[in-house]
Amino acid sequence: MGRRQTDSDLHRFTLFLIAAISCCMAYYSFSVSLKGNSDTIFVGSSESWRANEEEREGDGCCGGVEHLELWGDAMKWGSDFKLNSSEECCRACKEMCEGDNGPCLCDSWVFCGNKQDCGSRFGECWLKKQKDALDPDWRDSGDKVIWTSGLVFGKGELFPDCAPHSVYYILELLSLQHCAGCQFYRAESRGNSWDLQGNHIEHAPYGPPYALIQGTVDAYGTVFKDIPQEACPTIRRGSIAWVGSGPDFFISLANHHEWKKAYTVFGQVLPEDMEIVEKISQLPTIPDVWSNVKVAVLERPVPLRFIRMRKSP
């Protein structure tokens, strides 16, 4: 699929979401400047969450981050609630989300799963409620922390249960006032290989063009740490995924079943906002070759920025 020549690892190439998170009554978004105009791609929808949960093949995901302790109001006290694994703890939190559109009484969980380190606290599962699920209360982290913690978004288009390390990095970016250096730099349309719904046309080539826009979230002044590979469902139209360990990313314009499960998917753009992604894919480009792959590089990169917005009741 191709990657920038400046990258050291020829197989380390990434494409990412550029947009927003939706959870309960609050969501994040990012704004993309196009020819002097400011458009926003929103990622998150209470109506579409359940459908996308099934489509992304991540329905069984229940992951967290080791050596991390999240704080918050306890909905269930771990001293009285012990389970066998962090996955069970995560599922117990998910079960506190009421129906398709109901509230999530639990949005974070903390589990102690190392018998030697935890001692009498082994198996404790704390189910918690954050004051702001998109700005969680980080209590402590590091090798000496005995806890594993995770987030649960009852509605939303970021997937902290399937790609917790990825989502936590995005939440860190959202705390920055600026994301200098964050931009889209590659844009390729669906061409004649995929239809409007992103389905591959029979007997057509798979690229180039590759039906995606690619960018980076390697912000100036920040130290980026490689993100481990996480859940890798099939890339679909609107999927936001790391390829390799970041910080590059892509938004897919098509259903790339031929890529199988090669990329960590951690988000999804709303169908109604894919029009903006399509606009970016039609901007003027310059042909280039990355690792023997023909690509289309934007003549003028499109800068990105993240904005916290609140949904009106």
C-alpha positions as CSV (number, residue, x, y, z in Angstrom):
1,M,0.0,0.0,0.0
2,G,3.0,2.3,0.4
3,R,4.6,4.4,3.0
4,R,6.8,7.5,3.2
5,Q,10.4,7.1,2.4
6,T,11.5,8.9,5.5
7,D,10.2,6.1,7.7
8,S,12.9,3.6,8.8
9,D,10.8,0.5,8.8
10,L,9.5,-0.4,5.4
11,H,6.5,-2.2,6.9
12,R,5.7,0.5,9.4
13,F,3.0,2.6,7.7
14,T,0.0,4.1,9.3
15,L,-3.3,5.8,8.4
16,F,-5.6,7.2,11.0
17,L,-8.8,8.8,11.9
18,I,-9.1,12.4,11.9
19,A,-12.1,13.4,13.7
20,A,-14.0,13.0,16.9
21,I,-15.2,10.9,19.6
22,S,-18.8,10.7,20.7
23,C,-19.7,9.4,24.1
24,C,-23.0,10.0,26.0
25,M,-23.7,13.8,25.7
26,A,-20.2,15.0,24.9
27,Y,-18.0,14.4,22.0
28,Y,-14.7,15.5,20.5
29,S,-14.2,16.6,16.9
30,F,-11.4,17.8,14.8
31,S,-11.6,20.5,12.2
32,V,-10.1,20.2,8.8
33,S,-9.3,23.3,6.8
34,L,-10.2,23.0,3.1
35,K,-9.5,25.9,0.7
36,G,-10.1,28.5,3.4
37,N,-13.2,26.7,4.8
38,S,-13.4,24.8,8.1
39,D,-15.2,21.5,8.0
40,T,-15.5,19.0,10.8
41,I,-15.7,15.2,10.7
42,F,-17.7,13.9,13.6
43,V,-17.0,10.4,14.8
44,G,-19.8,9.2,17.1
45,S,-23.5,8.6,17.0
46,S,-25.8,7.1,19.5
47,E,-28.0,5.8,16.7
48,S,-25.3,4.0,14.8
49,W,-23.2,2.7,17.7
50,R,-24.8,-0.7,18.1
51,A,-24.8,-1.4,14.3
52,N,-21.1,-0.5,14.0
53,E,-20.3,-2.5,17.1
54,E,-21.5,-5.6,15.2
55,E,-19.9,-4.6,11.9
56,R,-16.4,-4.0,13.3
57,E,-16.1,-7.6,14.5
58,G,-15.0,-6.3,17.8
59,D,-18.1,-7.2,19.7
60,G,-16.1,-9.5,21.9
61,C,-13.3,-7.1,22.7
62,C,-12.7,-6.3,26.3
63,G,-9.2,-5.0,26.7
64,G,-7.4,-2.6,29.1
65,V,-4.0,-1.2,29.8
66,E,-1.7,-2.9,32.4
67,H,0.1,-0.9,35.1
68,L,-2.5,1.8,35.0
69,E,-5.0,2.9,37.7
70,L,-8.0,5.0,36.9
71,W,-9.7,6.8,39.6
72,G,-13.4,7.7,39.8
73,D,-16.6,7.2,41.8
74,A,-17.1,3.5,42.6
75,M,-20.3,1.9,41.3
76,K,-19.1,-1.5,42.6
77,W,-16.4,-1.9,45.3
78,G,-13.7,-4.3,44.4
79,S,-13.2,-5.4,48.0
80,D,-16.7,-6.9,47.7
81,F,-16.6,-7.9,44.0
82,K,-13.9,-10.3,42.8
83,L,-13.6,-11.9,39.4
84,N,-11.2,-14.2,37.6
85,S,-9.9,-11.9,34.8
86,S,-9.7,-8.4,33.5
87,E,-12.0,-9.5,30.7
88,E,-14.7,-10.5,33.1
89,C,-14.3,-7.2,34.9
90,C,-14.6,-5.3,31.6
91,R,-17.8,-7.2,30.7
92,A,-19.3,-6.5,34.1
93,C,-18.8,-2.8,33.4
94,K,-20.4,-3.2,29.9
95,E,-23.4,-4.9,31.4
96,M,-24.2,-1.7,33.3
97,C,-25.0,0.0,30.0
98,E,-28.8,0.0,29.6
99,G,-30.0,-0.9,26.1
100,D,-29.2,0.7,22.8
101,N,-29.7,4.3,24.0
102,G,-29.6,4.0,27.7
103,P,-26.9,5.5,30.0
104,C,-23.8,3.6,31.1
105,L,-23.7,3.5,34.9
106,C,-20.1,2.3,34.6
107,D,-17.6,3.8,32.1
108,S,-14.3,2.5,33.5
109,W,-13.0,-0.5,35.4
110,V,-9.9,-1.4,37.4
111,F,-8.8,-5.0,38.0
112,C,-6.0,-6.5,40.1
113,G,-4.8,-9.7,38.3
114,N,-1.3,-10.5,39.4
115,K,-1.6,-12.9,42.4
116,Q,1.8,-12.2,43.7
117,D,1.7,-8.4,43.5
118,C,-1.9,-8.0,44.5
119,G,-1.9,-10.2,47.5
120,S,-5.2,-10.0,49.3
121,R,-6.5,-7.7,46.6
122,F,-6.1,-10.3,43.9
123,G,-9.2,-10.5,41.7
124,E,-10.7,-7.2,42.9
125,C,-12.8,-5.6,40.2
126,W,-13.7,-1.9,40.7
127,L,-16.4,-0.6,38.5
128,K,-16.3,3.2,38.3
129,K,-18.0,6.2,36.8
130,Q,-15.8,9.1,35.5
131,K,-16.9,12.7,35.8
132,D,-15.9,13.0,32.2
133,A,-15.4,9.7,30.3
134,L,-13.3,11.5,27.6
135,D,-11.1,13.1,30.2
136,P,-10.6,10.2,32.7
137,D,-9.0,10.6,36.1
138,W,-5.5,9.0,35.7
139,R,-4.6,8.0,39.2
140,D,-1.2,6.4,38.6
141,S,0.8,4.5,36.0
142,G,4.2,2.7,35.8
143,D,5.7,-0.8,36.4
144,K,4.9,-0.6,40.1
145,V,1.2,-0.1,39.6
146,I,-0.6,-3.4,40.2
147,W,-3.8,-2.5,38.4
148,T,-5.1,-3.0,34.9
149,S,-7.6,-0.4,33.8
150,G,-10.0,0.1,30.9
151,L,-12.7,2.4,29.5
152,V,-16.1,1.6,28.2
153,F,-17.9,3.9,25.8
154,G,-21.6,2.9,25.7
155,K,-22.0,5.0,22.6
156,G,-19.2,6.3,20.4
157,E,-16.9,5.7,17.5
158,L,-13.7,5.2,19.3
159,F,-13.1,1.7,20.5
160,P,-11.3,1.7,23.9
161,D,-12.4,-1.9,24.5
162,C,-10.6,-3.2,21.4
163,A,-7.7,-0.7,21.1
164,P,-7.2,0.8,24.5
165,H,-3.6,2.0,24.0
166,S,-4.6,3.7,20.7
167,V,-7.6,5.4,22.3
168,Y,-5.6,6.6,25.3
169,Y,-3.1,8.2,22.9
170,I,-6.0,10.1,21.1
171,L,-7.3,11.2,24.5
172,E,-3.9,12.6,25.3
173,L,-3.8,14.5,22.0
174,L,-7.3,15.9,22.7
175,S,-5.8,17.6,25.8
176,L,-3.4,19.6,23.7
177,Q,-4.5,23.1,22.7
178,H,-2.7,22.7,19.4
179,C,-1.6,19.7,17.3
180,A,1.2,21.4,15.4
181,G,2.4,19.0,12.7
182,C,-0.8,17.0,12.6
183,Q,-1.9,16.9,9.0
184,F,-3.2,14.9,6.0
185,Y,-0.5,14.5,3.4
186,R,-1.7,11.7,1.1
187,A,-5.1,11.4,-0.7
188,E,-6.3,8.8,-3.1
189,S,-9.9,8.4,-4.5
190,R,-11.9,5.3,-5.0
191,G,-11.0,5.5,-8.7
192,N,-12.7,2.8,-10.8
193,S,-12.1,0.1,-8.3
194,W,-14.8,0.7,-5.7
195,D,-18.4,1.9,-6.0
196,L,-20.0,4.7,-4.0
197,Q,-20.7,2.3,-1.0
198,G,-17.1,1.3,-1.0
199,N,-17.6,-2.2,-2.4
200,H,-14.9,-3.5,-4.7
201,I,-15.9,-3.8,-8.4
202,E,-15.4,-7.2,-9.8
203,H,-12.2,-7.7,-11.8
204,A,-11.0,-4.2,-11.0
205,P,-7.5,-3.7,-9.6
206,Y,-7.0,-3.1,-5.9
207,G,-4.9,0.0,-6.6
208,P,-3.5,2.5,-7.1
209,P,-5.4,4.5,-6.2
210,Y,-6.0,2.9,-2.9
211,A,-9.2,4.7,-1.7
212,L,-7.9,6.4,1.4
213,I,-6.6,9.6,2.9
214,Q,-3.4,9.4,5.1
215,G,-2.0,11.7,7.7
216,T,0.0,11.9,10.8
217,V,-0.6,12.9,14.4
218,D,3.0,13.2,15.4
219,A,2.6,16.6,17.1
220,Y,5.6,18.9,17.4
221,G,6.9,19.1,20.9
222,T,5.5,15.8,22.0
223,V,7.3,12.4,22.4
224,F,5.5,9.7,20.5
225,K,5.7,6.1,21.8
226,D,5.0,3.2,19.5
227,I,1.5,1.8,20.0
228,P,1.3,-2.0,20.3
229,Q,-0.7,-3.9,17.8
230,E,-4.3,-4.3,19.0
231,A,-7.5,-5.7,17.6
232,C,-7.5,-5.8,13.8
233,P,-10.9,-6.2,12.2
234,T,-11.4,-6.0,8.4
235,I,-11.0,-2.4,7.1
236,R,-14.3,-1.0,6.0
237,R,-15.4,2.3,4.5
238,G,-14.8,4.9,7.3
239,S,-12.4,2.8,9.3
240,I,-9.7,4.7,11.2
241,A,-6.6,2.6,11.7
242,W,-3.0,2.5,12.6
243,V,-0.8,0.5,10.3
244,G,2.2,-0.6,12.3
245,S,2.7,1.4,15.5
246,G,2.0,5.0,14.4
247,P,1.9,7.9,14.4
248,D,0.6,7.9,10.8
249,F,-3.0,7.0,10.2
250,F,-5.6,6.5,7.5
251,I,-9.3,6.8,6.9
252,S,-10.5,4.3,4.4
253,L,-12.8,5.2,1.6
254,A,-13.6,1.6,0.7
255,N,-14.1,-1.9,2.1
256,H,-10.6,-3.4,1.9
257,H,-11.3,-7.1,2.5
258,E,-8.0,-7.8,0.6
259,W,-6.0,-6.3,3.5
260,K,-7.6,-9.0,5.8
261,K,-6.8,-8.1,9.4
262,A,-3.4,-6.3,9.0
263,Y,-4.2,-3.0,10.7
264,T,-5.3,-1.9,14.2
265,V,-8.7,-0.3,13.9
266,F,-9.6,2.1,16.7
267,G,-12.3,4.3,15.3
268,Q,-15.0,4.9,12.7
269,V,-16.1,8.0,10.8
270,L,-19.9,8.6,10.7
271,P,-21.4,7.8,7.3
272,E,-22.8,11.4,7.0
273,D,-19.3,12.8,7.5
274,M,-17.6,10.7,4.8
275,E,-18.4,13.5,2.4
276,I,-15.6,15.5,3.9
277,V,-13.2,12.6,3.6
278,E,-14.2,12.3,-0.1
279,K,-13.5,16.1,-0.5
280,I,-10.0,15.6,0.7
281,S,-9.4,12.7,-1.6
282,Q,-10.2,14.9,-4.6
283,L,-7.7,17.7,-3.7
284,P,-4.8,18.2,-6.1
285,T,-2.0,15.7,-5.7
286,I,1.5,14.9,-7.0
287,P,2.5,11.3,-8.0
288,D,5.2,9.7,-6.0
289,V,6.7,6.3,-5.3
290,W,7.1,4.9,-1.8
291,S,8.8,1.5,-1.4
292,N,8.0,0.6,-5.0
293,V,4.3,1.6,-4.6
294,K,2.8,4.4,-6.6
295,V,1.0,6.9,-4.3
296,A,-0.7,10.3,-4.6
297,V,0.7,13.0,-2.3
298,L,-1.3,16.2,-1.6
299,E,0.2,19.3,-3.2
300,R,-0.7,21.2,0.0
301,P,-1.1,19.1,3.2
302,V,-4.3,19.7,5.1
303,P,-3.7,20.6,8.7
304,L,-5.7,19.0,11.5
305,R,-6.9,20.2,14.9
306,F,-8.9,18.7,17.7
307,I,-11.7,20.6,19.4
308,R,-13.8,19.7,22.4
309,M,-17.4,20.3,21.7
310,R,-20.6,19.6,23.7
311,K,-23.7,18.3,22.2
312,S,-26.8,20.3,23.0
313,P,-29.5,18.4,25.0
